[in-house]
Amino acid sequence: MSGWIDRRRSCFTLVRSGTREESGAVKNSLIRSTGYWVPSNVISNDELVASYNAYAERFNREHGAAIDAGEIAEVPLSSSEFIRNASGIERRHVYEKSGILDIDSMVPRIPPRPIEEISTQAEFAMKSVQIALDKAGYDGSDIDGVIVASSAQQRNFPALACEIQNAIGANGFAFDMTMACAAALYGLHMANGMIKSGQARRVLVCSPEIMTCINVHSRREVHFIFGDASAAMIVEADDGKPGGWDVIGTHAENKWSSALRSDYGFINIAEQSVDPDFAPHLDQDGHRVFKDVVGFAPKVARRMMEDIGLAPEDVRRTWLHQANIRMVDMIAKRILDRDRTEDNAPAILQEYGNTSSSSVVMNFEMHSDDMVAGETGVLCAYGAGYGVGAAAVRKRA
């Protein structure tokens, strides 16, 4: 259980993440600023389908005898209508376009960099980090903690967060964490706990997601899902300065499943020394993931809301991870106790696709300026693991 209420006091105490919030004991945390950045390269559904179908037709033609003999399966064709019906996605912004559409590669073309240069993913992260810093009026020396919270990092070590910390001139701690599409809200959950416990004063949480490098564009079930984007949040202790969003509750919870997984990692080389044809697994059981997550994610958000005494009718808006439009519809309704509208639970995946953990921060950034001081919203993100992160925020004057 994420929190409990001590009713022995006339003014209750909320205990969360191992810290105690009492008057004068700890400072509340707030989101001071957010930022996001997307590449200018865009791939439409029609472009993606034309490339994928050309690959599928060539494969089926070249392997016709084996397919007829039942030795291998025919690669099914895709369509823009299938993509829209399955996901609601119409376009996606990508880091590199030509390699994805080339049926001989179907992966982005990204040149390796010398170790003395900033890494590709760190540079990608900095696009949103600088926006968040500029909006807050801070420079790197104002940051005392950096968390890179994303689906994957480009290397095992040193931590990408350390590189970003160095690039902005920050001090203190820095570390990477992976929690798939829920990672940004896991990072917010950790930053919130660190600030409340006095371990940090101001934490940068950034989610650089170049998901087109992970995706398998030759598989019909997943070839359309992902886009690329970077997002960042600055979370800090409340020092009385106006503006920003009070973090009034966070919660993170997992329920193990391998129905959505990516097995890319450092052990692959050792595995291929035994089986040279071994290919790391990246796939999902879409129907199972949909059923499980639609049931689990809103329960996690509602438990957090109950812990802090927040009723659905008191939530002005919910910002959800953009997995597919049907999940957004159903999870929003279960969190809010009312049908989803573009006002109470906006969707952005038609333009950007699934940008993994960055999507919930992008959604918040794009659809929060119209809210007034005192209004409350809930962020919720969900993904492989199954991991679900939730946060309740209230706009400050």
C-alpha positions in Angstrom: 0.0 0.0 0.0 1.4 3.4 -1.0 0.2 5.5 1.9 -1.9 5.5 5.0 -3.7 8.1 7.1 -2.7 8.5 10.8 -6.0 9.5 12.4 -4.4 9.9 15.8 -3.8 13.6 14.9 -6.5 16.2 14.3 -4.6 17.1 11.1 -3.8 13.8 9.4 -0.3 12.8 8.3 0.2 11.3 4.9 3.0 8.8 4.8 4.4 8.0 1.3 7.5 6.4 0.0 9.1 6.1 3.4 8.8 9.8 4.3 6.4 11.6 6.6 4.7 14.8 5.6 4.1 16.9 8.7 3.9 20.7 9.1 7.5 22.0 9.0 9.0 18.5 8.7 9.5 18.3 4.9 8.9 20.4 1.9 6.2 19.6 -0.6 7.4 19.1 -4.2 6.2 20.7 -7.4 6.7 20.5 -11.1 8.3 23.8 -12.0 8.5 23.3 -15.7 8.3 20.7 -18.5 9.7 20.6 -22.0 9.4 18.3 -25.0 11.0 18.0 -28.5 10.2 15.9 -31.5 12.2 15.5 -34.7 11.0 17.2 -37.9 11.1 14.0 -39.9 7.6 12.5 -40.3 6.4 9.2 -41.6 2.7 8.9 -42.6 0.8 5.7 -42.4 0.7 5.5 -46.1 4.5 5.8 -46.4 5.0 3.2 -43.7 2.5 0.7 -45.3 4.0 1.1 -48.7 7.5 0.2 -47.4 6.3 -2.6 -45.2 4.1 -4.2 -47.9 7.0 -4.1 -50.4 9.1 -6.0 -47.9 6.2 -8.5 -47.2 5.5 -9.1 -50.9 9.2 -9.7 -51.6 9.6 -12.0 -48.7 6.5 -14.0 -49.7 7.7 -14.2 -53.3 11.2 -15.4 -52.4 9.9 -17.9 -49.9 6.9 -19.1 -51.8 7.8 -22.8 -51.8 8.5 -22.9 -48.1 5.2 -21.0 -47.4 3.3 -23.5 -49.6 4.9 -26.4 -47.8 3.9 -25.0 -44.4 7.5 -24.6 -43.3 7.2 -20.9 -42.7 4.4 -18.5 -42.3 3.4 -15.9 -45.0 4.1 -12.3 -43.9 0.7 -10.6 -43.9 0.1 -7.2 -45.5 -0.7 -4.0 -43.7 -2.9 -1.1 -44.5 -3.4 2.5 -43.3 -7.0 1.5 -42.3 -5.6 -1.4 -40.2 -3.3 1.0 -38.4 -5.9 3.6 -37.7 -8.4 1.0 -36.4 -5.8 -0.7 -34.3 -4.2 2.3 -32.7 -5.6 5.7 -33.8 -2.1 6.6 -35.1 -1.9 8.6 -38.4 1.7 9.9 -38.4 4.9 9.6 -36.3 7.9 11.8 -35.9 11.2 9.9 -36.3 14.8 10.6 -35.6 15.9 9.1 -39.0 13.5 8.3 -41.8 15.2 6.8 -44.8 16.5 3.6 -43.1 13.1 2.8 -41.7 11.5 3.0 -45.1 14.3 1.0 -46.8 13.1 -2.6 -47.1 16.7 -3.8 -47.0 17.3 -2.4 -43.6 14.0 -1.2 -41.9 15.9 0.5 -39.1 17.1 4.1 -38.7 20.5 4.9 -40.0 22.5 6.5 -37.1 26.2 6.9 -37.5 28.3 5.9 -34.5 30.1 8.7 -32.7 33.6 9.0 -31.2 33.6 8.7 -27.4 34.8 12.3 -27.0 31.5 13.5 -28.6 28.2 13.7 -26.9 26.2 10.5 -27.4 23.2 10.4 -29.8 20.7 9.8 -27.0 22.2 12.4 -24.6 22.0 15.0 -27.4 18.5 13.9 -28.1 17.7 14.3 -24.4 19.2 17.8 -24.3 16.7 19.0 -26.8 13.9 18.9 -24.2 16.2 19.4 -21.2 17.2 22.9 -22.4 13.6 23.8 -23.0 12.6 22.9 -19.5 15.6 24.7 -18.0 14.9 27.9 -20.1 11.2 27.9 -19.1 12.1 27.6 -15.4 14.8 30.3 -15.7 17.5 27.9 -14.5 20.8 26.7 -15.6 22.5 23.4 -14.9 24.1 24.6 -11.6 20.6 24.9 -10.2 20.0 21.1 -10.5 21.3 18.7 -7.9 19.9 15.5 -9.3 19.4 14.0 -12.8 17.3 10.9 -13.5 17.1 9.5 -17.1 13.8 7.6 -17.0 13.2 5.9 -20.3 12.5 2.6 -22.0 16.2 2.0 -22.8 19.5 3.7 -22.8 22.0 3.5 -25.6 24.7 2.0 -23.5 25.1 0.1 -20.3 27.5 2.4 -18.6 28.5 5.1 -17.8 24.9 6.2 -17.1 23.4 8.5 -19.7 22.3 10.7 -16.8 25.9 11.3 -15.9 26.6 12.5 -19.4 23.6 14.9 -19.3 24.6 16.1 -15.8 28.0 17.0 -17.2 26.6 18.6 -20.3 24.4 21.0 -18.3 27.0 21.6 -15.5 24.8 20.1 -12.7 26.1 18.7 -9.5 24.9 16.0 -7.1 23.7 12.6 -8.2 22.7 11.1 -11.6 21.4 7.7 -12.6 19.5 5.9 -15.3 16.3 3.9 -14.8 14.2 1.8 -17.2 10.5 1.2 -16.7 9.3 1.2 -20.2 6.4 3.5 -21.0 5.8 4.3 -17.3 9.4 5.4 -16.7 8.8 9.2 -16.6 6.2 8.9 -13.9 8.4 6.4 -12.0 11.1 9.2 -12.2 8.6 11.7 -10.9 7.7 9.3 -8.1 11.3 9.0 -7.1 12.1 12.7 -7.4 9.0 13.5 -5.3 10.2 11.1 -2.5 13.8 12.4 -2.6 12.6 16.0 -2.3 10.1 15.2 0.6 12.9 13.3 2.4 15.3 16.2 2.0 17.7 14.2 -0.2 17.4 16.6 -3.1 16.2 20.2 -3.7 15.7 20.2 -7.5 15.7 17.1 -9.8 15.7 16.9 -13.5 13.8 13.9 -14.9 14.3 13.4 -18.6 12.9 10.8 -21.0 14.7 10.6 -24.3 12.9 7.9 -26.4 14.3 6.9 -29.8 11.9 4.0 -30.0 12.2 3.5 -33.7 15.7 2.0 -33.0 14.0 -0.7 -30.8 11.0 -1.4 -33.0 10.8 -4.2 -35.5 9.4 -2.5 -38.6 9.1 -5.9 -40.4 6.4 -7.2 -38.0 2.9 -6.2 -38.9 1.7 -6.3 -35.3 4.2 -3.6 -34.2 5.6 -1.9 -37.3 3.4 1.2 -36.9 3.5 1.8 -33.2 6.4 3.9 -32.2 7.6 7.5 -32.8 10.6 9.3 -31.4 10.4 12.2 -28.8 12.2 13.6 -25.8 10.6 15.1 -22.7 11.8 16.6 -19.5 10.5 17.7 -16.1 12.1 19.9 -13.4 10.8 18.8 -10.0 11.7 20.9 -7.0 11.0 21.7 -3.3 8.4 24.3 -2.7 10.1 27.5 -1.6 7.0 29.8 -2.0 7.8 30.9 -5.5 4.5 31.2 -7.5 3.7 29.1 -10.5 4.2 25.5 -11.4 2.1 22.5 -10.3 2.0 21.1 -6.7 2.6 17.3 -6.7 -0.1 16.2 -4.3 0.4 12.5 -4.7 2.4 9.9 -6.6 2.3 6.1 -6.8 4.1 3.4 -8.7 3.1 -0.3 -8.9 4.0 -3.4 -10.9 2.4 -6.7 -11.9 4.8 -9.0 -13.7 4.1 -10.0 -17.3 6.3 -10.8 -20.3 3.5 -10.2 -22.8 5.3 -7.0 -23.9 9.1 -7.3 -24.0 12.4 -6.4 -25.6 15.3 -8.7 -25.1 18.0 -6.5 -26.6 20.9 -6.4 -24.3 24.6 -7.2 -23.6 23.9 -10.9 -23.2 22.9 -11.2 -26.9 26.5 -11.5 -28.1 27.0 -14.4 -25.8 23.8 -16.0 -26.9 24.7 -15.6 -30.5 28.1 -17.4 -29.8 26.0 -20.5 -29.3 23.2 -19.8 -31.8 24.4 -17.4 -34.6 20.8 -17.2 -35.9 19.4 -16.1 -32.5 17.5 -12.8 -32.8 16.6 -10.9 -29.6 12.9 -11.0 -29.0 10.8 -7.9 -29.4 7.1 -8.5 -29.5 3.8 -8.1 -27.7 0.7 -10.1 -27.2 -1.5 -7.1 -28.1 -4.8 -8.6 -27.0 -3.4 -9.8 -23.7 -1.6 -6.5 -23.0 -4.8 -4.5 -23.8 -6.9 -6.6 -21.4 -4.4 -6.7 -18.6 -3.4 -3.0 -18.6 -6.9 -1.6 -19.1 -7.8 -3.5 -15.9 -4.7 -2.7 -13.9 -3.7 0.9 -14.8 -6.9 2.7 -13.6 -6.9 0.7 -10.3 -3.4 2.1 -9.6 -4.5 5.6 -10.3 -7.7 5.3 -8.3 -5.7 3.9 -5.3 -3.5 6.9 -5.3 -6.5 9.2 -5.6 -8.2 7.5 -2.6 -5.0 7.8 -0.6 -5.0 11.6 -0.9 -8.8 12.0 -0.8 -9.2 13.0 -4.4 -12.6 12.1 -5.9 -13.0 11.5 -9.7 -15.4 14.5 -9.9 -12.6 16.7 -8.5 -10.2 15.8 -11.4 -10.4 18.4 -14.1 -8.3 16.4 -16.6 -6.2 13.3 -16.9 -3.1 13.0 -19.1 -2.5 9.5 -20.2 0.3 7.6 -21.9 -0.5 7.3 -25.6 -0.5 3.6 -26.3 -3.5 3.3 -28.5 -6.8 5.2 -28.6 -8.9 2.4 -27.3 -6.8 2.1 -24.2 -6.9 5.9 -23.7 -10.7 5.8 -24.0 -11.2 3.0 -21.5 -8.6 4.0 -18.9 -9.7 7.6 -18.9 -13.3 6.5 -18.3 -12.3 4.3 -15.4 -10.2 7.0 -13.8 -12.7 9.8 -14.2 -16.0 7.9 -13.9 -17.2 9.6 -17.1 -16.7 9.2 -20.8 -13.5 10.5 -22.3 -13.5 13.7 -24.2 -10.7 15.6 -25.8 -11.1 18.1 -22.9 -10.9 15.7 -20.0 -8.4 13.3 -21.5 -6.7 14.6 -24.6 -5.0 12.3 -27.1 -1.9 13.1 -29.1 -1.0 9.8 -30.6 -2.6 10.5 -34.0 0.2 12.9 -34.7 3.1 11.4 -32.7 2.3 7.7 -32.3 3.5 5.9 -29.1 6.6 7.8 -27.9 6.8 5.6 -24.8 7.5 7.4 -21.5 7.9 10.8 -23.1 4.2 10.8 -24.2 2.6 11.5 -20.9 4.9 14.5 -20.3 4.2 15.8 -23.8 0.5 15.4 -23.3 0.7 17.3 -20.1 2.8 20.1 -21.6 0.4 20.5 -24.6 -2.8 20.4 -22.7 -2.4 22.2 -19.4 -2.1 25.9 -20.1 -5.9 26.4 -20.1 -6.3 25.1 -16.6 -6.6 27.6 -13.8 -5.1 27.8 -10.3 -6.6 25.3 -8.0 -7.6 22.8 -10.7 -6.4 19.3 -10.3 -5.3 16.7 -12.8 -4.0 13.1 -12.8 -1.1 11.7 -14.9 -1.1 8.0 -15.6 1.3 5.9 -17.6 1.5 2.2 -18.1 3.7 -0.3 -20.0 5.9 -3.4 -20.0 6.4 -4.9 -16.6 3.5 -4.3 -16.2 4.5 -1.0 -14.6 2.0 1.7 -13.8 2.9 5.2 -12.6 0.4 7.8 -11.4 0.6 11.4 -10.1 -1.9 14.0 -9.0 -1.0 17.6 -9.6 -2.7 20.9 -8.8 -2.0 24.1 -10.6 -0.5 26.9 -8.5 -1.3 30.6 -8.7 
